Amino acid sequence: MRRRIGGISEKMLIQTLRRLERNGFVARQAYAEVPPRVEYSLTPLGASLSGPITLLDHWVERHLPDIAAAQGAFDRRAA
């Protein structure tokens, strides 16, 4: 998973997955093998987020110029 995401540390990935598991969005299955193996899967609750996240993704894509302009204005004020 870390290779597919890119740019995330092992520690941050584990912390995020633990939070997602705690909140019921993912299920964790550990296997007593050598080397140890763990698999994560979406729960029904996690899968129910697919639609809202897709809508959010489309909104962000439509508003990228506005977001970039806001970031630029913020950075100029901070400099």
PyMOL commands that set and color helices and strands:
alter all, ss='L'
color gray80, all
select helices_A, chain A and resi 2-5+10-22+44-47+50-62+64-78
alter helices_A, ss='H'
color red, helices_A
select strands_A, chain A and resi 26-31+37-42
alter strands_A, ss='S'
color yellow, strands_A
deselect
rebuild
show_as cartoon
